[in-house]
């Protein structure tokens, strides 16, 4: 069983149970989007001692939680599960991801690279990642390839800059169809 050194931040107990089936890990459950004071203190302690990995559901509340945690711990690491590999007929979430998807997510943990991102919203338009009928599909594709998860144009821009992905790297992927 693979040991994960960092504490993994998840949304609920079912996410914890799923992760513990496959990994030797510790988790902190947010219990929703509110992030009460006690949960925030636990996250800060974990960030200082072992580091944290945010692994929230690939949906709007999951992104909301991820954003709040990054406000609290700007250098937190991120792991993303792909929505289509973490769902049932009616629900989407980490708890529904299989071992392979979770392995993939935790093998591609993203963190601050120390290289400031240089992408701008103008680049997003130029690259076709916003402003066209195909933009969403292109962002989904880029998110899968660079393991940044799906996001709207503004979210994707932040994630790409956070991880130091360059315009050239994106162009290479877009032209490799």
N, C-alpha and C positions, 0 to 999 in steps of 0.2 A: 504494500500500500504506500503510495507516494506521500511524503511528508511535505506540507506547505508551511513554510516558516512564518509568513505574515498571517495576521488575522484577516479573515474574509468577512466583509460586511455584506449581509444579505437582508432581505425584507422580512422573512418569517421562519417559523420553526420547520416547515416542510422543506424549505430551501436547505436549512442546516442538515436535516435528516438525509436528504439526497446527497449532499456533499460528503457527509460522513460515511456513506456507503462505499465511496470510492477513494477517499483521501483521509489521511491522518491530518486533521486540521482543527483549528478553532474558529468560531464565528461570533459575530455580534449581529443580533437581529434588530432591525430598526423598528419593526412593528408598525410600519406605515410611513407616511410622508412627514409626520409632525416632528420627529427627532427630538424627543424630550431631553431635558437637561442631563439626566442620568446617562442616557444613551450617548449624548455628546461627550460627556466626561470619559466614558469607557472607550469611545473611539479615539479621543485624544491620547489617553494612556497607551492604547495599543499602538497608535502611530509612533509614539515616542520610543516604545520598547522593542517592538518587532517589525513595525511597518504594517500598513493595511492594503488590502486589495478590495476594491469596490466591485461587487458582482451582483448587480440588481437586475430585475426583470427588463426585457427589451420592450418596454412600453412607456407611456407618458409618466405615470407615477414613478417608475424605476429611474427615468431620466431626471425627474424632479429630486428624488432622493440623492442621486449621484451628484447633482449640482450643489445641493446643500452640504454634502460631505466635503466636496472640493472647496467650498467657501470656508469650511472649518479646518481642513487639512489640504492646502493647495497642492502639495506634492504627493498626494495619495496615488497609488497605482490603480489602473483600471483593467478589468477583464470583461469581455462581452460574449454573450451567447447569441447566436443567430436566431431570430424570431421563428423562422420556419423549422428549426431543430429543437425548439423549446416550447412546444404547444400541444394542446389536445384539441379536440373539435371546438371547444368553447373557451378555453383559457390559454394564457401564455405566461411563462415564468420559468425561472431557474429550476424549480422543483420538477418540471416536466422534461428537462434536458437529460439525455442519456449520458453514459460514461464518456463516449467518444467526443461529444460536443463539449462537455465540461473539461476533459483533458485538453482539447484544442484551445478553449478559452483560457485556461490557466497556463498553457504553454506559450501563450502570446500576450502575456501581461504587458500593458503599456504604462509607461511612466514618463515623467519629465526627462527629456534627453539632455537638458543643459544647452541645447542649441535652440536659440529663439526662432520660432516659426515666422516665416515671411509671407505666407499666403494672405491675400486680401479678398474682400468680397468681389472686387473686380476680377480676380483670378477665378473665383467660383463661377462667375458668368462666362468668362472666356473659355473655361474648361468644360462648360456645359453642365456644371453641377448645380446650377440654379438658372431659372429663367426660360427653360424649354419644357416641352411635354415629356421628354426623356430624362430630365434631371433627376427625378426620384430614383429611377432605375439605375442611373449612373452612380448615385450616392450609395445605393444598396450594394452595388458591385464593388465600389471603392472601400466601403466599410468592411466587406467580407475579406477582401484581399489584404488590407492593412490592419485588420482585426480591431477596428474602431467602433464597430456596431453601426446601426443606422441612426441618422439624425437629419433634421431639416438642415437647410444650407448654413445657417448661423451656427448650429451645434456642430455640424461636420467641420466647419472652418476652425472652430475652437479645438476640436479633437485632433485635427491634422496638425495644427500649429503646436499643440501641447506635446505631440510626439515627434515633431521635427520633420514631418513628411514634406517633401519639396514639390514644387510645381513640376519639375522634371520627372520625378518618380511617378506622379499622377499621369503625366503625358505618356510615359512609357507604358503604363497599364492600359490607358485608354486606347492606345494605338496597337495593342497586342491582341486585338480581337481576332 
